């Protein structure tokens, strides 16, 4: 049931209504973890050599966009753990290269 997961609010702004959805606590926490993962990935990508930095950032963005419609919380947790592992590997590789 959709209403058990989300609460929908309508706010009036200058004569027009805006629909706002409020996430349940678990969804809110998962969203925060996904955003943190994205920021970590971009931060580590910034350490990459300049010639590959843009491509790496684009790859991270594409990966996030590819999974942006996922609503399955278990799959989201799995994707977060996979992302963390990939970021760790990238960080270690950049450390070994002296970046």
PyMOL commands that set and color helices and strands:
alter all, ss='L'
color gray80, all
select helices_A, chain A and resi 2-5+25-45+50-66+73-96
alter helices_A, ss='H'
color red, helices_A
select strands_A, chain A and resi 6-13+16-23
alter strands_A, ss='S'
color yellow, strands_A
deselect
rebuild
show_as cartoon
